[in-house]
């Protein structure tokens, strides 16, 4: 068995003139909870569809548990569970009927693998006779995960599984992922929510089809190179513009009702900045030094020129589209 559960090398995918994935490479260790963090349109869904054999790449090499995504697609489909971003179960079937259907497809039964989904499915089992289309967002999420798990997959792909569900359901879902990881399942999860990055072993920050960095959440935050402050005042709109004019400012972004301001220098006089804002008629000024979040790091990386792509290896495998 390979040491790496997922291997991706120089993967590229285009849709016409649009480059969805731009020469990306990464590895995921067996039993790892690996997150792809980025906004809509970053390339996360395209990547997951390629890795689950639903879409062909234009170039590159991809393997899942040592199996090639093109040559061995049938084997990969038997060992992977996939939960797409959009709820795609049969909405006119009941909860129980959906689960039975997916178990049957993979040649198993609910009884045989019930222990795999018990903790998840028990929460929706009281509604087993309700049609899937009538479930709430959180219940749909649990049913979709149960269906993805019922055949005992080795690798689980979850594409934005918490989008559109309430905060409590999001928290419960990540608790379930921790338990699945403890059982030895490799999990790849994508999300637009930066706060979920801290719940992964490692994260890849992705934007416009390019991976900007791959590291543990702690290392991503620890590598933030600037002094950072949270600044509040009565008029947030004018505050943002005037902060950008302040000497030594590197970047200014709105975060809720405050502005996150980074400085090139580490020795920043809060009193001088406060006086500057008060002279510009800002009231209730509040300036607090803060530690960077994943979102701060993401914004910084977006404005950093990307490194030159690695040279193409001779004989690199090209995925045929015929």
N, C-alpha and C positions, 0 to 999 in steps of 0.2 A: 504494500500500500504506500502511496506517496506521502511525504511529510507535509506537502501543501494540499489543502483541500481544493483551492481554486487558484489557477495560474492564468494570468492574462499578460500577453506580450505584444506591444505595438499594435493595439487594436484600433481600427479606424472604421467608421460608418458614416456614409453620406446619404442624404435624401435630396437628390438634385444638387442645387448649389449650397445647400445647408449642410454643414459639417456637424453631425450629432455627437460623434466621438472622434477625438483628434489624437491618434497615436498614443493611447494610454497603456500603461503597464502597472501591474501590482500582483501581489500574492496574498492569499488568506490562509492562515494556518488551520489545521484541523481543530475543531472545538472552539474556534474564536468567534466572538461577536463583533463583526466588522460593520461599521456604518459609513454610508455615503451621504454627506451633508451638502446640500446645495438647493438653490431655488428651482422653481418650475422651469423646464427648458434646459436644464444643465446637462442632460444626457443620462440621467439615472435609469429611467424606464427603458430606454434603448439598450443600455448595458445589460439590464436584467433579462430582457427578452432574448438577447444573444446568448447569455449564459444558460438560459433554460431551453435553448434550441428552438425558440419560436421565431427567430429572425436571423438571417445570415449577415455576417460582417463583410466588408469590402476587402479588408486585409487584416492580418494578425493571427495570433495563435491563442486559443482558449481551451483550457481543460478543467474539468470538474471531477475530482477524485481520480485523476489520471486518465479520464476518458475525454477524447476530443469531441467538441460540441457539434462537429459536422459528421465525422465518421461514426461516432458512437452515440448518436442522439437518442436512440431507443434505450440504451443502458442508462443514460443520464436522466431521462424522464422517469425511470423506475426508482432512482435513488434520491430524487430532488422533490421538495415541496415548494410550490410557488403560490404566493398570495398577491395578485395584481392590485394596483392602486384603486381601480374601480371595482366595486362589488360586482362579481360576475357569476355568482351562483344562480341556480334556477329559482326565480322569484315566485313562480307558481307552485313550487314544491314546498312541502313543509320542512322544518328544521331536520327532523329525523330522516325524511326521504332524501334530502340532499346528502347527508352524511352516508347513508346506505349506498347511494348511487356512486359516490367517489370511492368508497371502500370496494365496491364490486368491480369498478374499472381496474383497480390494481390487484384484483384477485384475492382480496381479504374480506374480513367482516368486522363490524363494529365490536362484536364480542371478543374477537381475537386480539384486537389492538386497543381496546377501550382504555387500558391503563395509560396509553400514551396521551390521550386527550381528556382523561377523567377530570383533572383539575379545571380545565377550560370548559368542557362540555357540561359539567354539572351546573354551571351558572346559567345555562340556557335550556337545560333539560326540562324544567317545568313548562317551557313553551315549545316542546318538541312537535306539537301538532299545529303550531302556527305557521302560516306561509312565510317564507323567507323575506318576501317583499314587504311584509307588515312589521318587520323587526326594526328596532331603533338602531342608530349607527353603531353603538357599542356592542349590541347583540349580534349585528351582522358581522362585525369584526371578529368576534369570538367564534362564530360559526365558520367563517372563512378560514380561520387558523385551524380549527378542528378538521376541516376537510383537507387542508394542506398537510396535516400531520397523520391522518388515519392510516397511511400505508407505511409508516415508520421510515421517513426519509433520513438520509445521512446529512444532507445539506438543505437548508431552508432559505428561500429567497422571499423577502417581504418588501414590497414596493409601496412606500409611503403608507404603512398600515394604520397610522393614527390620524391621518388627515380627515378632518370633518367630524371627529368625535370629541366628546367633552373631556375636561381635564382629568376627572376621576377615572374614566375609561382608559385614557392614555397611561396613567400611572399603573393601573391594574395590568395593562397589556405588557408594559416593560417588566413588571414583576414576573409575568408568565415567561417572558423571554429569558430571564435569568435562570429560571428553573429548567427550561429546555437546554440552555447552555450547560448547566450543571450535569445534565444527562449525556453530554458529549456531542450534541448536535452542533454542527457549524451553521452559523446564522449570518446572512448578509441582509442588512436592512437599509433602506433609503428613507430619508426624511427631509422636509424643508425646515423643520424646527431645530434651531441651533441648540436649544437647551437639552435636547435628547442626545447630543453628541457625548456628553459627559457619562452616559450610561453604557457606552461601547468600550471594548478593549482598545481598539484603534479606529481612527476615522480617516476618511479621504475627503478633503474639501474639494468639491468639483464645481466648475463654472464654465459654460460655453464649450462643453465637451472635453475640457482639459482638467486633469487632476493637479491642483495647486500645491498640495502637500499631503503626506500620509504620515501619521504619527499617533501616539496616544493623546487623548484629550489634555492630559496634564502637560505633556511636552508642547503641544500646540499653543496653549495659553502661556506656558513658561517662556516660550521663545518670542513673545511679543516685545518689540525693541524700544517702545516709546514710553514716556511718562503720560499717564492717562488720568483725566479728571471728568467727573460728572458735574455739569454746570446747569443750574436752573435759574430762571428769571420769569417775570410776568409775561413777557411777549416773546414766545419761543421763535416765532418767524423772524423777527428782527435780530434776535439773539444769535441765530445761526449765521446770518450774514456778517454781523459785526465781529463774531469770534474768528471768522476766516480772515479778517483783516488784521488781527492782533499779531504782533511780531513773534516769530518763533513757532507759530502754530503749524503743525504738519497736516492734520485732518480734523474735520468737524462733521459729525453725523447726528441726526435726531434719533433718540432712543426714548420713545414714549413722550413724556412731558419734559424731558431733559435733553441736553446735548452731551455727547461724549467727545471730548477734545483731547487730541494727542499733541505732544510737543517734542520737537527734535532734541531739546536739551533736557537734562534730568533735574536741574536746579531751577524750579519755577516758583516765582513769588506770587502766592495766592492773593496777597493784599494788593499788589500792583494790578492784577487782573480784575479784582473786585472794584478797585478805583476806576479802572478803565470803563467797566460796564456801567457803573453808577454815573459817570460823567456823560455817558450816552443815554441817560435817563431810564435805565433799567431799575426796577424795584424788586425787593425780595430776592436779592441775589444769593445763591447758595453754591459754593464750590467745594467739592469733596474729591480727594484723591481715591482712585478705585483700581482694582485689579482688572485686567482685560478678561473678557468673556470670549467664547468661541466666535460669537458674531463680530466682535471687535477684530479678532484675528482674520476672519473671513474678509471683512471690508479692507483691511490692510493688504492682504494678499491680492485682492482684486486690482489694486492700484500698483502692484509690483510687476514689472515686466517679466513674462514667463521665461524660463531658461530655454536655451536652444534644444530642440528635440534630439534624442540620440541618433547616431547614424544607423541607417538601415543595414541589417546584416545580409550578406550575400546568401541567397538561398532561402530567405525568409518565406514562410508558408503564406500563400495568398489563398483566401477562401473563394472558391469558384461560385458564381451565381447561376450556373447552368446545371 
